[in-house]
């Protein structure tokens, strides 16, 4: 199992030092997310200031950008980094697409499927000179002139990962994708009984095997050097779990354990702006199901034991920042290795 890291939202000026430190500590990959900053903008800086570490988006929201926009950015990053870039795409949920990004929400699963196929058709055109002739219900790619083609690159196989929680996305990942970003809000029961069987059905559909797809996640961790520190760390995790659990799209994570009504209560509190009250809905029993609790020296052992035989890559749902905690991160990386 490989250990990755996630960049916290930060200014571009901080990226060179963060990237060099992440590589020096020994993480296998680092990921950016589409939250308060664009996920693509830091990555040319990461490529410039590192030599070994892989990097990618976890995730870039798919539909506000066209397939060609994603394809072009990914192509340039793959060329710059000698093949270290991973394109991670996700749909986000209806409310964010319509009300935050201001775009139409329509058939997200089939639309993402077409986007993956269209991006690969674009890359095939650039690398091999094939005719642009992708035509789907949501996207078309039928025009490419030499002036607009970047041409072949040395590492043309850019891995495409997607993210998701529901059946269609899990099966789509197995059928078409190189990797799958498993949502941080998950349980082992959900992985075993829902996600893995659904990914397997997608793999079977395309006559692929389990080793043809990488499964990765960011794991919630409640850690400290004492019982008091662990208790204090629970508050932030409760709030983040409450935020995710208030979204109806993710209710299956709660339904798997008979807690589906929690989603309704959280959604109502979110609508009222009762952010403080939301955390109280996340019980200690839920924390045990959705997070790993451990002393810092035991974090690596517990995370590896939790996901052994299930996932291939794990990051901790804790942003990496170089400084006082660097040696702690080194110990965790060594324990994974």
C-alpha positions as CSV (number, residue, x, y, z in Angstrom):
1,X,0.0,0.0,0.0
2,X,1.3,3.4,-1.0
3,X,1.0,6.6,1.0
4,X,0.0,9.9,-0.7
5,X,-0.6,13.4,0.6
6,X,-3.1,16.1,0.0
7,X,-2.3,19.8,-0.3
8,X,-4.4,22.2,1.8
9,X,-5.8,25.2,0.0
10,X,-2.9,27.6,-0.2
11,X,-1.3,30.4,-2.3
12,X,0.7,29.5,-5.4
13,X,3.7,31.2,-3.8
14,X,3.9,28.4,-1.2
15,X,3.7,25.5,-3.7
16,X,7.5,25.2,-4.5
17,X,8.4,24.6,-0.9
18,X,5.5,22.3,-0.2
19,X,6.2,20.2,-3.3
20,X,9.9,19.8,-2.5
21,X,9.1,18.9,1.1
22,X,6.5,16.3,0.1
23,X,9.0,14.6,-2.2
24,X,11.7,14.8,0.4
25,X,9.6,13.2,3.1
26,X,8.9,10.3,0.7
27,X,5.2,10.5,-0.2
28,X,4.3,8.5,-3.4
29,X,1.9,11.1,-4.8
30,X,0.4,14.4,-3.9
31,X,-3.0,15.6,-4.8
32,X,-4.8,19.0,-5.2
33,X,-8.5,19.5,-4.8
34,X,-11.1,21.8,-6.3
35,X,-12.1,23.7,-3.2
36,X,-11.2,27.4,-2.7
37,X,-8.5,27.4,-5.5
38,X,-8.2,25.9,-9.0
39,X,-6.8,22.4,-8.8
40,X,-4.7,22.6,-11.9
41,X,-2.8,25.9,-11.3
42,X,-0.4,24.5,-8.7
43,X,0.6,21.5,-10.8
44,X,3.1,23.0,-13.3
45,X,4.9,24.4,-10.3
46,X,4.9,20.9,-8.6
47,X,6.3,19.4,-11.9
48,X,9.0,22.1,-12.0
49,X,10.2,21.7,-8.5
50,X,10.1,17.9,-8.1
51,X,11.7,14.9,-9.9
52,X,10.1,11.7,-8.6
53,X,6.7,12.2,-6.9
54,X,3.6,11.6,-8.9
55,X,0.8,14.2,-8.7
56,X,-2.7,14.9,-9.8
57,X,-6.2,16.3,-9.2
58,X,-8.4,14.8,-6.5
59,X,-10.5,16.0,-8.1
60,X,-11.0,18.6,-10.8
61,X,-14.8,19.2,-11.3
62,X,-15.5,17.8,-14.7
63,X,-18.4,19.6,-16.3
64,X,-17.5,23.3,-15.9
65,X,-14.6,22.5,-18.4
66,X,-14.9,20.9,-21.8
67,X,-13.2,17.6,-22.6
68,X,-10.7,19.5,-24.7
69,X,-9.8,21.9,-21.9
70,X,-9.1,18.9,-19.5
71,X,-7.2,17.1,-22.3
72,X,-5.0,20.0,-23.1
73,X,-4.0,20.8,-19.5
74,X,-3.4,17.1,-18.8
75,X,-1.3,16.7,-22.0
76,X,0.9,19.6,-21.1
77,X,1.4,18.5,-17.5
78,X,2.2,14.9,-18.7
79,X,4.8,16.3,-21.1
80,X,6.3,18.7,-18.5
81,X,6.6,16.0,-15.8
82,X,7.7,13.1,-17.9
83,X,4.5,11.2,-17.3
84,X,4.0,11.8,-13.6
85,X,0.6,13.5,-13.9
86,X,-2.7,11.8,-13.1
87,X,-6.0,13.3,-14.3
88,X,-8.7,13.0,-11.6
89,X,-12.2,14.0,-12.5
90,X,-15.4,14.2,-10.5
91,X,-18.9,15.3,-11.1
92,X,-19.6,17.2,-7.8
93,X,-23.3,17.3,-6.8
94,X,-26.2,19.0,-8.5
95,X,-26.4,22.0,-6.2
96,X,-22.7,23.0,-6.7
97,X,-22.9,22.5,-10.5
98,X,-26.0,24.6,-10.8
99,X,-25.6,27.2,-8.0
100,X,-21.8,27.5,-7.6
101,X,-20.5,26.8,-11.1
102,X,-23.6,28.1,-12.9
103,X,-23.9,25.2,-15.4
104,X,-26.6,22.7,-16.3
105,X,-26.9,19.4,-14.4
106,X,-27.8,16.6,-16.8
107,X,-27.2,12.9,-16.6
108,X,-23.9,13.1,-14.7
109,X,-23.0,9.4,-15.0
110,X,-23.4,9.1,-18.8
111,X,-22.0,12.5,-19.3
112,X,-18.8,11.7,-17.3
113,X,-18.5,8.4,-19.3
114,X,-18.6,10.4,-22.5
115,X,-16.1,12.9,-21.2
116,X,-13.6,10.1,-20.4
117,X,-14.0,8.6,-23.9
118,X,-13.8,12.0,-25.6
119,X,-10.6,13.0,-23.8
120,X,-9.0,9.8,-24.9
121,X,-10.1,10.4,-28.5
122,X,-8.5,13.8,-28.4
123,X,-5.3,12.4,-27.1
124,X,-5.3,9.7,-29.7
125,X,-5.7,12.3,-32.4
126,X,-2.8,14.3,-31.1
127,X,-0.5,11.3,-30.5
128,X,-1.4,9.2,-33.5
129,X,-3.0,11.5,-36.0
130,X,-6.3,9.7,-35.9
131,X,-9.3,11.5,-37.4
132,X,-11.4,13.5,-34.8
133,X,-14.7,11.8,-34.9
134,X,-16.1,11.4,-31.5
135,X,-19.9,12.2,-31.4
136,X,-22.0,11.5,-28.3
137,X,-25.1,12.8,-26.7
138,X,-23.2,15.3,-24.6
139,X,-19.9,16.0,-26.3
140,X,-18.6,16.2,-29.8
141,X,-15.0,16.3,-31.1
142,X,-14.9,16.4,-34.9
143,X,-12.4,19.2,-35.6
144,X,-8.6,19.4,-35.1
145,X,-6.3,21.3,-37.4
146,X,-2.5,21.2,-37.3
147,X,-2.3,24.7,-35.9
148,X,-4.3,23.7,-32.8
149,X,-2.7,20.2,-32.2
150,X,0.1,20.0,-29.7
151,X,1.3,16.8,-31.4
152,X,2.9,13.7,-29.8
153,X,4.5,13.5,-26.4
154,X,6.9,11.1,-24.8
155,X,4.4,9.8,-22.2
156,X,1.0,9.8,-24.0
157,X,-0.8,7.4,-21.6
158,X,-2.2,9.8,-19.0
159,X,-4.1,7.9,-16.3
160,X,-7.7,9.0,-15.9
161,X,-9.2,8.5,-12.5
162,X,-12.7,9.4,-11.5
163,X,-14.4,9.8,-8.1
164,X,-17.8,8.7,-7.0
165,X,-19.9,7.0,-4.3
166,X,-22.9,5.5,-6.1
167,X,-23.3,2.3,-8.2
168,X,-23.0,3.9,-11.7
169,X,-19.7,5.6,-10.9
170,X,-18.2,2.6,-9.3
171,X,-19.1,0.4,-12.3
172,X,-17.8,3.1,-14.7
173,X,-14.5,3.3,-12.9
174,X,-14.1,-0.5,-13.3
175,X,-15.1,-0.4,-16.9
176,X,-13.1,2.5,-18.2
177,X,-10.7,4.1,-15.8
178,X,-7.2,3.7,-14.5
179,X,-8.0,4.7,-11.0
180,X,-10.8,5.5,-8.6
181,X,-10.8,8.2,-5.9
182,X,-12.9,6.6,-3.1
183,X,-14.7,9.3,-1.2
184,X,-13.2,10.1,2.2
185,X,-16.7,9.6,3.7
186,X,-16.8,5.8,3.7
187,X,-16.8,2.7,5.9
188,X,-15.2,-0.7,5.5
189,X,-18.6,-2.2,5.3
190,X,-19.5,0.1,2.4
191,X,-16.2,-0.8,0.6
192,X,-16.7,-4.6,1.0
193,X,-20.4,-4.8,0.4
194,X,-21.0,-2.1,-2.2
195,X,-18.0,-0.4,-3.8
196,X,-15.8,-3.4,-4.5
197,X,-18.5,-5.6,-6.0
198,X,-19.7,-2.7,-8.2
199,X,-16.1,-1.9,-9.4
200,X,-15.7,-5.7,-10.1
201,X,-18.9,-5.7,-12.3
202,X,-17.4,-2.8,-14.3
203,X,-14.1,-4.7,-14.7
204,X,-15.9,-7.8,-15.9
205,X,-17.9,-5.8,-18.4
206,X,-14.6,-4.7,-20.0
207,X,-12.8,-8.0,-19.5
208,X,-10.4,-6.3,-17.1
209,X,-8.8,-7.5,-13.9
210,X,-8.5,-5.9,-10.4
211,X,-4.9,-5.0,-11.0
212,X,-6.0,-2.9,-14.0
213,X,-7.4,-0.2,-11.6
214,X,-5.9,1.7,-8.7
215,X,-8.2,2.3,-5.7
216,X,-7.3,5.2,-3.4
217,X,-8.8,7.3,-0.7
218,X,-8.1,10.0,1.9
219,X,-8.7,8.4,5.3
220,X,-10.1,10.3,8.3
221,X,-7.7,10.1,11.2
222,X,-8.2,11.1,14.8
223,X,-4.7,11.2,16.2
224,X,-2.7,12.6,19.1
225,X,0.2,11.9,21.5
226,X,-2.2,11.7,24.4
227,X,-5.8,10.9,25.2
228,X,-6.5,14.6,25.6
229,X,-5.1,15.4,22.2
230,X,-7.2,12.7,20.6
231,X,-10.3,14.0,22.3
232,X,-9.6,17.5,20.9
233,X,-8.9,16.1,17.4
234,X,-12.4,14.5,17.3
235,X,-14.2,17.9,17.0
236,X,-12.7,18.7,13.5
237,X,-13.5,15.2,12.2
238,X,-17.1,15.4,13.6
239,X,-17.6,18.6,11.7
240,X,-16.2,17.4,8.4
241,X,-18.2,14.1,8.6
242,X,-21.3,16.1,9.4
243,X,-20.7,18.3,6.3
244,X,-20.5,15.3,4.0
245,X,-23.3,13.4,5.7
246,X,-25.7,16.3,5.2
247,X,-25.5,15.7,1.4
248,X,-28.3,13.4,0.2
249,X,-26.0,12.0,-2.5
250,X,-23.9,10.3,0.2
251,X,-26.7,8.9,2.2
252,X,-25.8,5.3,1.2
253,X,-22.8,5.6,3.5
254,X,-25.2,6.1,6.4
255,X,-27.8,3.6,5.1
256,X,-25.2,0.9,5.2
257,X,-25.2,1.2,9.0
258,X,-28.9,2.1,9.6
259,X,-28.2,5.8,10.1
260,X,-30.0,7.2,7.1
261,X,-32.2,9.4,9.1
262,X,-29.0,11.3,10.3
263,X,-28.7,12.7,6.7
264,X,-32.2,14.2,6.9
265,X,-31.5,15.9,10.3
266,X,-28.1,17.2,9.1
267,X,-29.6,18.5,5.8
268,X,-32.3,20.4,7.7
269,X,-29.6,21.9,10.0
270,X,-27.4,22.9,7.1
271,X,-30.4,24.6,5.4
272,X,-30.9,26.7,8.7
273,X,-27.2,27.4,8.8
274,X,-26.8,25.5,12.1
275,X,-23.3,24.5,11.4
276,X,-22.4,24.1,15.1
277,X,-25.3,21.9,15.8
278,X,-24.5,19.6,12.9
279,X,-21.4,18.1,14.6
280,X,-23.5,16.8,17.6
281,X,-25.2,14.4,15.2
282,X,-22.0,12.5,14.7
283,X,-21.8,10.0,17.5
284,X,-18.7,8.3,18.9
285,X,-20.0,5.1,17.3
286,X,-20.0,6.9,13.9
287,X,-16.4,8.1,14.5
288,X,-15.3,4.5,15.0
289,X,-16.9,3.5,11.7
290,X,-15.8,6.4,9.5
291,X,-12.4,7.3,11.0
292,X,-9.2,5.7,12.4
293,X,-8.4,6.7,16.0
294,X,-4.8,6.2,17.2
295,X,-1.7,7.6,18.9
296,X,0.6,9.1,16.3
297,X,3.1,6.3,16.5
298,X,0.3,3.8,15.7
299,X,-1.3,5.7,12.8
300,X,0.5,3.9,10.0
301,X,-0.1,0.4,11.5
302,X,-3.8,1.0,12.0
303,X,-4.4,2.6,8.6
304,X,-2.6,-0.2,6.8
305,X,-4.5,-2.8,8.7
306,X,-7.8,-1.1,8.0
307,X,-7.3,-1.0,4.2
308,X,-5.2,-4.1,3.6
309,X,-6.6,-6.1,0.7
310,X,-9.1,-3.4,-0.1
311,X,-7.3,-0.3,-1.4
312,X,-4.0,0.4,-3.1
313,X,-3.2,4.0,-2.1
314,X,-4.1,6.0,1.0
315,X,-3.6,9.6,2.0
316,X,-4.5,10.9,5.5
317,X,-7.3,13.4,5.6
318,X,-4.8,15.8,7.1
319,X,-3.1,18.4,5.0
320,X,0.7,18.2,4.8
321,X,2.7,21.2,5.8
322,X,6.4,21.2,6.3
323,X,7.7,22.4,9.6
324,X,7.4,21.1,13.1
325,X,5.5,17.9,12.1
326,X,7.9,16.9,9.3
327,X,9.7,14.2,11.3
328,X,6.4,12.8,12.3
329,X,5.4,12.5,8.7
330,X,8.8,10.9,7.9
331,X,8.1,8.2,10.5
332,X,4.6,7.5,9.1
333,X,6.0,7.3,5.5
334,X,8.7,4.9,6.7
335,X,6.2,2.7,8.4
336,X,4.2,2.5,5.2
337,X,7.3,1.6,3.2
